[in-house]
Amino acid sequence: MPQYEVKAPSGRKLVVEARDSSQAKRLACKKWGIKPSDYWCGVTSLKAKKVNS
């Protein structure tokens, strides 16, 4: 399964294994305790980039 580096606007970073960037963002939200639907710090504000292994 590919790995994605998820970045938050606050500067936090997390590397997660996911099938796509949307799932990676949702997993990051779960790990950080953020609601995915939150406009300011949820899925819409996160950026996920595929990490080459």
C-alpha positions as CSV (number, residue, x, y, z in Angstrom):
1,M,0.0,0.0,0.0
2,P,1.4,3.4,-0.9
3,Q,2.5,5.9,1.8
4,Y,1.4,9.5,1.9
5,E,2.8,12.5,3.8
6,V,-0.1,14.6,5.1
7,K,0.6,18.2,6.0
8,A,-1.7,20.5,8.1
9,P,-1.7,24.3,7.8
10,S,-0.3,24.4,11.3
11,G,2.8,22.7,10.2
12,R,2.1,19.2,11.5
13,K,3.2,16.3,9.3
14,L,2.3,12.6,9.4
15,V,3.2,9.7,7.1
16,V,0.4,7.1,6.7
17,E,-0.3,4.1,4.6
18,A,-3.5,4.5,2.5
19,R,-4.9,3.6,-0.9
20,D,-5.4,7.2,-1.9
21,S,-4.9,10.8,-0.7
22,S,-8.4,11.1,0.5
23,Q,-8.1,8.2,2.8
24,A,-4.7,9.4,4.0
25,K,-6.3,12.8,5.0
26,R,-9.1,11.0,6.9
27,L,-6.6,8.8,8.7
28,A,-4.5,11.9,9.7
29,C,-7.7,13.6,11.0
30,K,-8.5,10.5,13.1
31,K,-4.9,10.3,14.5
32,W,-4.9,14.0,15.4
33,G,-8.4,13.9,16.8
34,I,-9.9,16.4,14.3
35,K,-13.3,16.1,12.7
36,P,-12.8,15.4,9.0
37,S,-15.7,17.8,8.1
38,D,-14.2,20.8,10.0
39,Y,-13.8,23.5,7.4
40,W,-10.7,25.2,9.1
41,C,-8.6,22.1,10.0
42,G,-10.4,19.1,8.5
43,V,-9.8,17.2,5.2
44,T,-10.3,20.4,3.0
45,S,-7.3,22.1,4.6
46,L,-4.9,19.2,4.6
47,K,-2.5,18.3,1.8
48,A,-1.4,14.8,1.0
49,K,1.6,13.9,-1.1
50,K,2.6,10.4,-2.2
51,V,6.0,9.4,-0.8
52,N,8.3,7.5,-3.0
53,S,9.6,4.3,-1.3
